[in-house]
Amino acid sequence: MFRRRRKRGLIERVREFVWPRAGWVRATTYMVHRVSRLQGSTYSIAAGFACGVAVSFTPFIGFHFVLAALVSWVIGGNILASAVGTAVGNPWTFPFIWYWIYFLGSKLLGVDDGYTLPETLSFAHIFDHPLNILLPMSVGGIPTAIAVWFPVYWLVRRVIATYRRARLNRILRRAAARAADKSQETRP
């Protein structure tokens, strides 16, 4: 009943993933509403979302959902919110994230000057020499993830609390307006 008449092709789905048809503002607004309406305490939702964002700052791309869910579960966060939080790591942000965590990891390990990457950087090179790329990225990703978790947690917790308070006020105003209308209808 709610299916498309014409299925979208691969190119259309990839384009929609990279650049949403309705725009990034609408996609972000939708995400805020979606996260704010999740069931659970403000702590669990904010902690779960922060876990998803923090895990996005690690080089383990295929495992972001699993790692975010695991960390979120350990600290009592919302697992669904952690999955939504991993959306921070996307094709637009990954190059910046990877550059930063490689640079930081190289500095922490004292490798090279932190700026130089091999000229023949490819997946084959990464798998042949994992310590040259993945080790600095892992070492740089951990402190970055911890540093990112706290401000994201506080920001999301504040947004959710504000959103829920405003929503409750709207519901109460509507109920009061309905009660006032009903009392005026019953008067002779």
N, C-alpha and C positions, 0 to 999 in steps of 0.2 A: 504494500500500500504506500509506503513512504520511500520507495526506491526510485532511482533516476530512470527516466525513460531510455536515455542513452548513457551507457557507462563511460566514465572518463577514462581516457587512455593514460599510459604511463607518463608521457610528457606533461599532460595536464595535471596529474597528481603531483609530480615533482615540482612543477611551477607553483602550484598552490601551496606546497610545503615550504618552498623558499620564499615566495612572496604571496601572502594570502590575498584572495580576491577582494575582500572587504577592507583590506589595509591593516597595518600593524597596530594602529590605535584601537580599532575595533577588536582585533584579536587579543590585545592586552587587556582591554576592558572586560571582555568575555572571561579571560583567565582570572581576573580579580573577582568577578562575581562568582565564578565557579568555585574558587578556593574559599571564598567567604561563606558560601552556602554549604560547605561540607559539614557533616555531622561530627561533633566532638568538641572538646574544649579549645579555647584559643591557644593554650599551650601546645596541645597535640598537633593542631593544624600548622601552627607557626614552626614548631620543631621539625615536623615532617617536611614542610616546604624548604626550610633552611638546609635540611639534610640533602634534599635533591639538588639544591643550588650548589652546596659545598662539594658534593660528589662530581658535579660537572667540571670541577677544577682538578680532576685527576685524569691521567692519560688512558684510563681503561674504558674506552668507548663502548664496547659491546656489553659491558657489565654495569653501566650506570644505573639502570633500573634496579638491578639486583642489589648492588651495593647501597643505593639510597634506601631501599626497602629494609635491608638488614640493619643499617645504622639507625634508621627511624624506629624500627621495632625495638632495638636495644634500649633506646632512650625514651620510649613511650610515645613516639610521634605517630602521626597519621600516615599510613603507608600510601594511600591514594594521593595525599598532598605531596609526598616525596616524589612520586612519579611525575606530578605536574611540575614540581620544582626543577626536575632535570631538563625541562625545556629551555632553561637558561643556556645550556650548552647546545648550540645549534650551528648550522653552517655559517652563520654570520659572526658568531662569537668565538668559535673554536680556534681560528688562526691566532687571535689575540691571546686567548687563554693559553694555548700551547706555547706561543712565543714567551709569554711571561713565566710560565712554570719551568720551561727549559732554561731560561735566563737565570731565574732565582736558584734553581737546583744546581746549575753550573757554578754559580757564585758560592753557594753553601758547600759544595764539594771541592771547590778550588780548582775546577777543571777549566783549562783554556782561559779565555777572557770573557766567556759567557755569551758572546755575540755570534761566534762562528758556528755555522752548521756545515756539514759536509756538502760539497758541490753536487754530489750524486745522491741526494737524499731521495730514497724510495722505500717502499715497504720491504723490498728485498734487503736493502741496507739495514733497515731497522731490525728485521728478524735475524740477519747475520751478525749484527753487532748491537745486541739489546742494551748492553751497559752504556754504550756511547750516547744513546738517545733516551731510552725509557728510564734508566736510573736517575739522570738529572731531572727528568720530568716528574718522576714519582717523588723524589726528594723535594722538589719545588712545589709540587701539588699539595702535599700534606699541610705545610704551614699556611699556604694560601687558602685551602679549604677551611681550616680552623678560623683564620682571620675573616673570611667571608661569612661564616655561619652566624656569628654573633650579630652583626648589623642587620642581616637579612631576617633573623629571628625576631629582633625587636621591631623592625619595620612592619613585618607581616602581622605580628601580634597586635600592634597598634591599629593597623588598617582593619583587621578582622573585628576588633573590639568596637571601633568607630562605626563600621558597617552594620554590625549587629545592633548597636544602640540606636542608630538612625532607623533601621528597619523596624525595631520594636516600637519606636515613637510613631512611625507611620501607621503601624497596625493599631496602636492605641487611639490615635487621632481618628482613624476611619471608624473604629468601634464607637467612639464617643459621638461622632457625627451621625452614625446610624441610630444610636440610642436617642439622640436629640430629635432626629426626624420622626422616629417612632412615637416619642412622647408628644410631639406636636400633632401627629395624626390622631391620637386617642383623645385629645382635648376637644370639647364640643364647641 
